[in-house]
Amino acid sequence: MVLEEAGFALDLKESTRKAMKYRRDSEIIIVIHEGKGWFDPLGDGAQARGSPEARPRNPAKTRDRPLGEP
């Protein structure tokens, strides 16, 4: 999966069948909708963001902008 290639690890203890939690240092990404959506519970407006594959590789640079915007 793209998140694992970007250094995120699946947190099996905190994950459920419907919501898989991935961690990288202090970052958390929760993958939902059978892998078709994700959100950052620590970010502003924790709402579904689309495909995990579309997630920016360096979220620190684009955290406050919707996906697809420069």
Buried (B, 14 or more C-beta within 10 A) or exposed (E): EEBEEBEBEBEEEEBEEEBBBBBBEEBBBBBBEEEEBBBBEEBEEEEEBBBBEEBBEEBEEBEEEEEEEE
